[in-house]
Amino acid sequence: MTPSELQRQVKAALETITAPVTKDYREYDGTYPHIVYSEISNVPAFYGDNRELFFRAVYQVAIVTDDDDYEVLESAVENVMLELGFIRSSAQDIFDGNFNRVLRFEISVLKSF
């Protein structure tokens, strides 16, 4: 798998959830609830024969609400990301005028050539 293929899979999986999905905050239109995701890291994880064999990617998924009622969406996000092979590495609440539940997911992937 390539990083671009992983991005397409993440987008498709998140779009199965019953809330609007955008790739980053620049595209967020202010509707509630909303899922905003982005790849925040993509680094080589393992080399062999002078080439990258695995990469490690970290995705951040924020559930944006106008109240703090995000448990159903959080469960749905976690389920689709785990089905893709990710592990949840962190979760935190952020209030910036909106209520945000911010989840981070990590995966190591065998790179295709």
Secondary structure, 3 states (H helix, E strand, C coil): CCHHHHHHHHHHHHCCCCCCEECCHHHCCCCCCEEEEEEEEEEEEEEECCEEEEEEEEEEEEEEECCCCCHHHHHHHHHHHHHCCCEEEEEEEEECCCEEEEEEEEEEEECCC
